[in-house]
Amino acid sequence: MKTRMNAVPFARRFAGRLLLCLCCLCFLLPSCSAEEGEENLFRYAIDTSDSRIAPRRAAFGTEDSAVLEELGLSEEDLEPVGENYNRLLNTVSIPGLSDEVTEIYSFYDGKLVSLRYTVWIPVEEFDAACRKLAEQAEEAMPAELLRSVEIGIAEGNDTSWQDGAQNWAQMSFAQNIEEGRRNISLSIMAAR
């Protein structure tokens, strides 16, 4: 009888702890879902607040030294590509797209003028990636900024957006196939 009485408080404590764990899970699951929303290339790369187009990670006009410092890189990582033009290549991981997305920062007179994200997708995954990116564009990019006839990303067609200040973004697709892969790029350019 004594053993049975000890079992009842144990069962109640166990049930209480189990209920507490379930409640915690209920609160954690929605936060996990919110993080999945960040698996959007457009939201990762572009700030479209106030119907403008700007890089999310570094504003147009940011000094190259500030970008280098933010990325933990040095002046030696800048590559000259023309008179007064330098570029910086950096590899980032964008969940749901690739662990090897190349960020290409372009600077004119030491100031950021464009940023491009480029990724190589295996040919057999290309169509699915295009459909996914089309959905992401529709979710993240304001319709009033669309400059193409439609969002043709799902079919692998270039699509562009432009804001009132003439800054623009473009999703483009290389038609050539290299080593069983195709290239997809998202460019963000400052007005000239």
HUQUIMO-V229765 format. One record per pair of residues at least 24 apart in sequence whose C-alpha atoms are under 6 Angstrom apart, sorted by the first residue. I is the first residue (numbers start at 1). J is the second residue. D is the distance in whole Angstrom. If there is no record, write none. Layout:
i: [I;I]
j: [J;J]
d: [D;D]
//
This chain:
i: [39;39;40;52;53;60;60;61;61;62;62;63;63;64;64;84;84;113;114;114;115;115;116;116;117;117;118;118;119;119;120;120;120;121;121;122;122;123;123;130;166;167]
j: [95;96;136;163;167;112;113;111;112;111;112;110;111;110;111;108;109;190;188;189;187;188;186;187;185;186;184;185;183;184;181;182;183;181;182;180;181;180;181;154;191;191]
d: [5;6;6;5;6;5;6;5;5;5;5;6;5;5;6;6;5;5;6;4;6;5;6;4;6;5;6;4;6;5;6;5;5;5;5;6;4;6;5;5;5;5]
//
